[in-house]
Each structure stands twice: as structure tokens, then as C-alpha cells.
Amino acid sequence: MTNGKEPTLSACEHDTLEPSWTAALATASGRRWLRRAVLPVLPGTQAAALATLLLGFRDDFRAEQRDFSTRSVIERADQATLAANLEWLAGSNAALALWERLAEEGITSLVSAALRVLRRGDTRARELVLTVLLADPTREIVLPPWAERALLLVALADRDEVVRGLAVEIAAGRWPELLVPDWPRWTRDGSSRARRATWRLALRVDARARTRAAALAFAEEEPAEVRADALWALGQVLTTAEIAPILARLIQHPRPELAEAAAELLWTRHRHPEPARAALASPHPRVREIGERLLDPRRGSPAAGGARPGMPVPWW
């Protein structure tokens, strides 16, 4: 399958191709052979012509289909062809090869291309830009600070929660000044990844964060998922004795997102009899099951809050 129409070459370009190569283009295995065995050894003009034709078969470049032979297409295509296919290639299985090729042209050209993808590419392409150029700890392309900041400023305003969440996570680790002045807003973001990354940052840099997290966890006007992540933040910094009364109240909340978040903290981090007993009166069957398991003397000590932390539970 192609991107909607059969890829074509000019008559001059077509004359540079061997008949056996034309036949190979008809099958996925044939195109793989062209990418692996033929394309790397062709002279420049022939290679660019064949690479252009191979780029027409976009299904070969699907991100979920791992195929390292597509790298050769990126390496042998001419610059104009890559520029014309930039947005979709940035979300393909050849994305890393693409950015390595663009890096050879200079940081300014690479950043310009990355900004173009962040503004025009699909969600997968935008996420891969951040992963390949910023998030991957093994990355070989290291951007200067000004370039990192430029990409993050665009990504932090991304309409998609996946991309925006990754951008917030990166910024929290390397560019906290982009988040700290307005961190309470980020704790209400639509992305849980963004909210939790912001809480981790805020709890390190702002003494008021604990108090705000507690207030947000009990703010009935806020969305349940926002309150659940505020509760999660408290669970990372409070002792079991400190958080037990909070869990005991929220574990009986009518919203399942909030009650189950409290039950998860109880089960995984903060075993305590008070919220375990409160869980027995929860309106949610799954939460009541947690309380029953923790307080059942056949499966753990009630005085210690139940069985060992991390014991599997069917619904987690």
C-alpha cells in the first residue's frame, strides 16, 4: 500500500532503474531487498531516484513496524525529497535516521525542521521529535540550550495531552524555570503525566506545595483525576501516619477515580488500619475488596495493616 497513489518517476529517472528493481517494488520483501542490498551501493543519482520511489510506500515506514532497512532510504534520498516528506517521516520507523541526517546539515537546519514538525506533524511525529532530540538518555544528537528551550516552548503549548505531558516531564527535569512561575496551573493540566511531573518538581522547590496538594485533593469543584494526582503527590512525601486520615476520608468518596487512587496508595505505599477499615464502607466494590484483603487475618496482620506491600491484587 502506498500513500494514496502509485509513486512515479520521470522518464529519465525511470531509465536509471534496472527491470528487476521495478519488479521488486511490487512486494514488501522485494522493497526490503532493495533497501538492504541495492540502495546502499548505488551511485548518487540512481540512489536518489530509487529512494524517492521507495518513499512512496509509506506502509513500509510505519512506526510500529521495526525495519532498520528504511534507514538506507533516508541516507540516500536528496535533501529536497526529505524536506517534502519531513512531517510524516518524523513519525516513522526511520525517524532517528532522519534527525541524524538533518543534524549533519547543522543545528540551525535541524531545529528549523523540528519546529516545523512540532507545528504541523501528527501526534506520533511530535512525540518522536521530543523523544529523539530531548528525552532519550542514549541520544547522540545533543542540542544546545537555546534549541532545547525553543522546542519545549512550542511543545508545552501542544494541543495533545501525550505530547504536552512529555514536554512538561522534560521541562521539569531540565528547564524547571519554564514551569515554576505558574506551577499550580500545570497541576490542573489535562495530562496526568504533566500533573505528576509538576508535583514532583513543586514538592522539591516550593514549601507551599504540600499544603496546596492537600487543599486540591479535597476541592470538590475540581475534576476527580486532578484531585487524585494531588493525593498521589501527598503519598510521595507524607509518612503513613500523616496520610492515613486523608486516605480514610477519600477512600469513601463517591467518585471512583478518587476512591480508587486512595485505595492504590493504601495498598502500595501506606498500609494502615484506619484507611483499611474505612475502605470496608466504600461505595465501590473494588475498594472494599482492598480493605477486606488488608484486614483479613488469614492473609496478613490487621495490626500491621494487612499483607506485605506489593502483593498482587486482581484489579490493579
C-alpha positions in Angstrom: 0.0 0.0 0.0 1.2 3.5 -0.8 0.2 6.9 0.4 -2.8 7.0 -1.9 -1.3 6.8 -5.4 1.4 4.8 -7.1 4.8 6.6 -6.8 6.2 7.7 -10.1 9.5 8.8 -11.6 10.3 10.9 -14.6 11.2 9.1 -17.8 14.9 10.0 -17.2 14.8 8.7 -13.7 12.9 5.5 -14.7 15.6 4.7 -17.2 18.2 4.6 -14.4 16.4 1.7 -12.8 17.0 -2.0 -13.6 13.9 -4.0 -14.7 14.5 -6.4 -11.7 14.2 -3.5 -9.3 10.9 -2.4 -10.8 9.5 -5.9 -10.3 10.9 -5.9 -6.7 8.9 -2.8 -5.8 5.7 -4.8 -6.1 6.2 -6.7 -2.9 7.2 -5.8 0.7 10.0 -8.4 0.6 11.3 -7.0 -2.7 11.4 -3.5 -1.4 13.2 -4.6 1.7 15.8 -6.3 -0.6 16.2 -3.0 -2.5 16.7 -1.1 0.7 19.2 -3.6 2.2 21.2 -4.8 -0.8 20.7 -2.4 -3.7 20.3 1.1 -2.4 23.4 1.4 -0.3 25.7 0.6 -3.2 24.1 2.7 -6.0 25.8 5.9 -7.3 24.2 9.1 -6.2 21.7 9.9 -9.0 20.4 6.3 -9.1 20.2 6.1 -5.4 18.2 9.3 -5.1 15.8 8.1 -7.7 15.2 4.8 -6.1 14.9 6.3 -2.7 12.2 8.7 -4.0 10.3 5.7 -5.3 10.7 3.7 -2.1 9.4 6.7 0.0 6.1 6.3 -1.9 5.4 3.1 0.0 4.6 4.6 3.4 3.3 1.3 5.0 7.0 0.2 5.0 7.8 3.1 7.3 5.1 2.5 9.9 6.4 3.3 13.4 5.1 0.1 14.8 6.9 -1.9 12.1 10.6 -2.2 13.1 12.7 -2.3 10.0 16.2 -0.9 10.1 16.5 -1.1 6.3 14.4 2.1 5.9 17.5 4.0 7.2 19.1 3.5 3.8 16.3 5.4 2.2 16.9 8.4 4.4 20.7 8.2 3.8 20.4 8.1 0.0 17.4 10.5 -0.6 18.3 14.0 -1.7 17.6 17.0 0.6 14.6 18.3 -1.3 12.9 14.9 -1.2 13.4 14.7 2.6 12.1 18.2 3.1 9.0 17.3 1.1 8.3 14.3 3.2 9.5 15.7 6.6 6.3 15.6 8.6 5.3 12.0 8.1 8.9 10.7 8.1 9.3 12.3 11.6 6.7 9.8 12.9 8.0 6.8 11.0 10.4 3.9 11.9 13.1 6.0 10.1 12.7 9.0 12.5 16.1 8.5 14.2 17.9 8.2 10.8 16.1 11.4 9.6 17.2 13.5 12.5 20.8 12.2 12.3 20.8 13.1 8.6 19.4 16.6 9.3 22.0 17.1 12.1 24.7 16.7 9.5 23.4 19.8 7.9 23.8 21.9 11.0 21.9 22.6 14.2 20.0 25.6 12.7 18.6 23.5 9.9 17.7 20.7 12.4 15.9 23.0 14.8 14.0 24.6 12.0 12.8 21.2 10.8 12.0 20.1 14.4 9.9 23.2 14.9 8.1 22.6 11.6 7.2 19.0 12.8 6.0 20.3 16.2 3.7 22.7 14.5 2.5 20.5 11.6 3.2 16.9 12.2 0.8 14.4 13.7 0.8 13.3 17.3 3.2 10.5 16.8 5.7 12.7 14.9 5.6 15.4 17.5 6.1 12.9 20.3 9.1 11.3 18.5 10.7 14.7 18.0 10.8 15.2 21.7 11.9 11.7 22.4 14.7 11.5 19.9 16.0 15.1 20.4 15.4 15.7 24.1 14.1 12.8 26.2 16.2 9.7 25.2 19.1 9.4 27.6 21.1 7.5 25.0 20.6 10.1 22.3 23.7 11.1 20.2 22.2 14.3 19.0 22.8 16.9 21.8 21.1 20.2 21.2 22.5 23.5 22.6 20.4 25.1 25.4 18.7 27.6 23.2 17.5 24.9 20.9 16.1 22.8 23.7 14.2 25.7 25.1 12.8 26.7 21.7 11.4 23.2 21.1 10.0 22.9 24.6 8.2 26.3 24.4 6.3 25.1 21.4 5.6 21.6 22.8 4.4 22.9 26.2 1.6 24.6 24.2 0.7 21.4 22.3 -3.0 20.6 22.0 -2.3 16.9 22.6 -2.0 15.6 26.1 0.6 12.9 25.2 2.9 15.5 23.6 2.3 18.1 26.2 2.8 15.6 29.1 6.1 14.6 27.7 7.2 18.2 27.3 6.3 19.0 30.9 8.2 16.0 32.1 11.3 17.1 30.2 11.0 20.7 31.3 10.6 19.7 34.9 13.9 17.9 34.8 16.0 20.3 32.7 14.1 23.6 32.3 12.1 24.0 35.6 12.0 27.8 35.1 9.5 27.2 32.3 7.1 25.7 34.8 7.8 27.0 38.3 6.3 30.6 37.9 2.9 29.0 37.1 3.2 25.5 38.5 -0.3 25.4 40.1 -1.8 25.7 36.6 0.2 22.7 35.4 -1.2 20.6 38.3 -4.6 21.0 36.7 -3.5 20.1 33.2 -5.4 17.6 31.2 -2.4 15.2 31.1 -1.8 13.1 34.2 1.9 12.8 33.1 2.1 16.6 33.2 0.4 16.9 36.5 2.6 14.3 38.2 5.8 15.7 36.8 4.8 19.2 38.0 4.0 17.9 41.5 7.4 16.2 41.7 9.0 19.5 40.8 6.9 21.7 43.0 7.4 19.5 46.1 11.2 20.0 45.6 11.2 23.7 45.1 8.1 25.2 46.8 7.4 24.8 50.6 3.8 25.6 49.9 3.3 22.6 47.6 2.2 20.1 50.3 -0.5 22.5 51.6 -1.7 23.1 48.1 -1.8 19.4 47.3 -3.9 18.7 50.4 -6.3 21.5 49.6 -6.6 20.4 46.0 -7.2 16.8 47.0 -10.3 17.9 48.9 -11.5 20.6 46.4 -14.9 19.2 45.3 -15.1 21.7 42.4 -12.0 20.2 40.8 -12.1 17.2 38.4 -11.6 13.9 40.1 -8.5 13.0 38.2 -6.8 16.3 39.2 -7.6 15.6 42.8 -6.4 12.0 42.5 -3.0 13.2 41.3 -2.8 15.8 44.2 -3.4 12.8 46.5 -0.7 10.8 44.7 1.7 13.7 45.3 0.9 13.7 49.0 1.5 10.0 49.0 5.1 10.5 47.8 6.1 12.9 50.7 3.9 12.3 53.7 4.5 9.5 56.2 2.0 6.7 56.6 0.8 8.2 59.9 0.4 11.6 58.3 -1.6 10.5 55.2 -3.7 7.8 56.9 -6.5 10.2 57.9 -6.6 11.7 54.4 -6.8 8.3 52.8 -9.6 7.3 55.3 -11.7 10.2 54.1 -11.1 10.0 50.4 -11.3 6.2 50.2 -15.1 6.5 50.8 -15.5 9.2 48.1 -18.4 8.7 45.7 -16.2 9.3 42.7 -14.4 6.0 41.8 -11.3 7.8 40.4 -10.6 9.4 43.8 -11.6 6.5 46.0 -9.5 4.0 43.9 -6.5 6.4 43.9 -6.7 6.4 47.7 -7.0 2.6 47.8 -4.0 2.2 45.5 -1.9 4.3 47.8 -3.1 2.3 50.8 -2.2 -0.9 49.1 1.2 0.0 47.6 2.7 2.6 49.9 0.8 3.3 53.1 -0.6 0.3 54.8 -2.6 1.4 57.9 -5.6 0.1 59.8 -7.6 3.3 59.8 -8.0 3.7 56.0 -8.2 -0.1 55.6 -11.3 -0.1 57.9 -12.7 2.9 56.1 -12.3 1.1 52.8 -14.9 -1.5 54.1 -17.5 1.2 53.9 -16.6 2.4 50.4 -19.4 2.5 47.8 -17.0 0.9 45.3 -16.7 -2.9 45.3 -13.0 -2.9 44.2 -12.1 -0.5 47.1 -14.0 -2.7 49.6 -12.0 -5.7 48.4 -8.8 -3.9 49.3 -10.0 -3.3 52.8 -11.1 -6.9 53.2 -7.8 -8.2 52.0 -5.7 -6.0 54.2 -7.8 -6.7 57.3 -8.3 -10.5 56.8 -6.1 -12.2 59.5 -5.7 -15.2 57.1 -3.8 -13.0 54.6 -2.0 -10.6 56.8 -1.8 -9.0 60.2 -4.6 -6.4 60.9 -2.4 -4.6 63.3 0.2 -4.0 60.5 -2.5 -3.1 58.0 -2.5 -6.4 56.1 -0.2 -8.4 53.9 3.1 -7.4 52.5 3.3 -4.4 50.2 3.1 -5.1 46.5 1.1 -8.3 46.8 -0.8 -8.7 43.5 -4.5 -7.7 43.5 -6.7 -8.7 40.6 -7.9 -5.2 39.6 -4.7 -3.2 39.9 
